[in-house]
């Protein structure tokens, strides 16, 4: 697996990194297991000092952390800075509250005595995606380090700078060697890590197919696992909606992080009476976005994360058209930029659920009744509707 930092705005390879050898991986696992023996015995106060230090470093040097994100996955610099700030807040939150959350709970059984205790369990392994290079790590690292576990992460191969810098963050914050480790490893080595008896749990965020493979490997080893596989959120606009407000939130829900988010609005279901107005206003708002260098604060439309992402997106649009949809805007792209794209579905055949699209394209369907919107949004295997109106659940 090639760990390469490639700038999606200009296509330049910024830096390449070697995978860990088998011997280097063994050292990393051994250090994490050794560190757990002492870290689990440390006080909440000691752990909170380290985690709070990491939060303070993020706030004190925002651009040092934000710029690699923009450089290697194309996130607008203003959004990258917000991600750094959010991570600092997450770290501080767990530093302040973990002891309270994990305090023993004394139960009152009818007979005898009982207490629920929360104890660290060991070395945990995370496999994380590229779209939020720090946020995905912070929400895994903060609670588990505060709980007394040690962790290592295999980050996406396209964000090696961010992954390495987040590991450096913990060293600078005072964490002992082995508490947090960045692993640049191959797919085969991922399986080896899950199989290793010193690793007690696995977490994964990403695609359904990869999630199946990792969950199956963890299951074969009877190890705890958590899978975050995204969804296909329906943004529903009903007759009584504040149309301008709905459009404003629709643009944010679709275009935050250039639409490259598992919780981005992907399917828009709009009542027939408002559909034309909604589409006109939505197109105008999207057309006002300015494409450009994501390092420039004036840019409001960043590139996709890679040329491969553009190819995948255009292929999805082609399949939507083949299934009966009509492209009402966009549908073209070059390099890593794509014009905001919207496919409008009219036929029953074109309403079949398709894999989630974490990009700047969207799917719009018209409905004549609230009951129809319910049926259509529930066709997704993972429906979590964003409703604009008051009568959807009557």
Secondary structure as the mmCIF struct_conf table of DSSP 4:
data_model
#
loop_
_struct_conf.conf_type_id
_struct_conf.id
_struct_conf.beg_label_comp_id
_struct_conf.beg_label_asym_id
_struct_conf.beg_label_seq_id
_struct_conf.end_label_comp_id
_struct_conf.end_label_asym_id
_struct_conf.end_label_seq_id
STRN STRN1 UNK A 3 UNK A 6
TURN_TY1_P TURN_TY1_P1 UNK A 8 UNK A 10
STRN STRN2 UNK A 13 UNK A 17
HELX_LH_PP_P HELX_LH_PP_P1 UNK A 18 UNK A 21
HELX_RH_AL_P HELX_RH_AL_P1 UNK A 22 UNK A 39
TURN_TY1_P TURN_TY1_P2 UNK A 40 UNK A 41
BEND BEND1 UNK A 42 UNK A 42
HELX_RH_AL_P HELX_RH_AL_P2 UNK A 44 UNK A 60
TURN_TY1_P TURN_TY1_P3 UNK A 61 UNK A 61
HELX_RH_AL_P HELX_RH_AL_P3 UNK A 62 UNK A 73
HELX_RH_AL_P HELX_RH_AL_P4 UNK A 77 UNK A 101
TURN_TY1_P TURN_TY1_P4 UNK A 102 UNK A 102
BEND BEND2 UNK A 103 UNK A 103
STRN STRN3 UNK A 105 UNK A 107
BEND BEND3 UNK A 110 UNK A 112
STRN STRN4 UNK A 114 UNK A 116
STRN STRN5 UNK A 123 UNK A 127
BEND BEND4 UNK A 130 UNK A 130
TURN_TY1_P TURN_TY1_P5 UNK A 131 UNK A 134
HELX_RH_AL_P HELX_RH_AL_P5 UNK A 135 UNK A 147
TURN_TY1_P TURN_TY1_P6 UNK A 148 UNK A 148
STRN STRN6 UNK A 150 UNK A 154
TURN_TY1_P TURN_TY1_P7 UNK A 157 UNK A 158
HELX_RH_AL_P HELX_RH_AL_P6 UNK A 160 UNK A 173
TURN_TY1_P TURN_TY1_P8 UNK A 174 UNK A 174
HELX_LH_PP_P HELX_LH_PP_P2 UNK A 175 UNK A 176
TURN_TY1_P TURN_TY1_P9 UNK A 177 UNK A 178
BEND BEND5 UNK A 179 UNK A 179
STRN STRN7 UNK A 180 UNK A 182
HELX_RH_AL_P HELX_RH_AL_P7 UNK A 187 UNK A 195
TURN_TY1_P TURN_TY1_P10 UNK A 197 UNK A 198
STRN STRN8 UNK A 199 UNK A 205
BEND BEND6 UNK A 206 UNK A 206
HELX_RH_AL_P HELX_RH_AL_P8 UNK A 208 UNK A 220
TURN_TY1_P TURN_TY1_P11 UNK A 221 UNK A 222
STRN STRN9 UNK A 224 UNK A 228
STRN STRN10 UNK A 234 UNK A 237
TURN_TY1_P TURN_TY1_P12 UNK A 239 UNK A 240
BEND BEND7 UNK A 241 UNK A 241
HELX_RH_AL_P HELX_RH_AL_P9 UNK A 243 UNK A 255
HELX_RH_3T_P HELX_RH_3T_P1 UNK A 256 UNK A 259
BEND BEND8 UNK A 261 UNK A 261
TURN_TY1_P TURN_TY1_P13 UNK A 262 UNK A 263
BEND BEND9 UNK A 264 UNK A 264
STRN STRN11 UNK A 267 UNK A 271
HELX_RH_AL_P HELX_RH_AL_P10 UNK A 272 UNK A 287
TURN_TY1_P TURN_TY1_P14 UNK A 288 UNK A 288
STRN STRN12 UNK A 291 UNK A 291
TURN_TY1_P TURN_TY1_P15 UNK A 294 UNK A 295
BEND BEND10 UNK A 296 UNK A 296
TURN_TY1_P TURN_TY1_P16 UNK A 297 UNK A 298
STRN STRN13 UNK A 301 UNK A 301
HELX_LH_PP_P HELX_LH_PP_P3 UNK A 302 UNK A 304
BEND BEND11 UNK A 305 UNK A 305
HELX_RH_AL_P HELX_RH_AL_P11 UNK A 307 UNK A 322
TURN_TY1_P TURN_TY1_P17 UNK A 323 UNK A 324
STRN STRN14 UNK A 326 UNK A 329
STRN STRN15 UNK A 333 UNK A 334
TURN_TY1_P TURN_TY1_P18 UNK A 335 UNK A 336
STRN STRN16 UNK A 337 UNK A 338
STRN STRN17 UNK A 341 UNK A 345
BEND BEND12 UNK A 347 UNK A 348
HELX_RH_3T_P HELX_RH_3T_P2 UNK A 349 UNK A 351
BEND BEND13 UNK A 352 UNK A 352
BEND BEND14 UNK A 359 UNK A 360
STRN STRN18 UNK A 361 UNK A 367
BEND BEND15 UNK A 368 UNK A 369
HELX_RH_AL_P HELX_RH_AL_P12 UNK A 370 UNK A 377
TURN_TY1_P TURN_TY1_P19 UNK A 378 UNK A 379
BEND BEND16 UNK A 380 UNK A 380
TURN_TY1_P TURN_TY1_P20 UNK A 381 UNK A 382
STRN STRN19 UNK A 386 UNK A 388
BEND BEND17 UNK A 389 UNK A 390
TURN_TY1_P TURN_TY1_P21 UNK A 392 UNK A 393
#
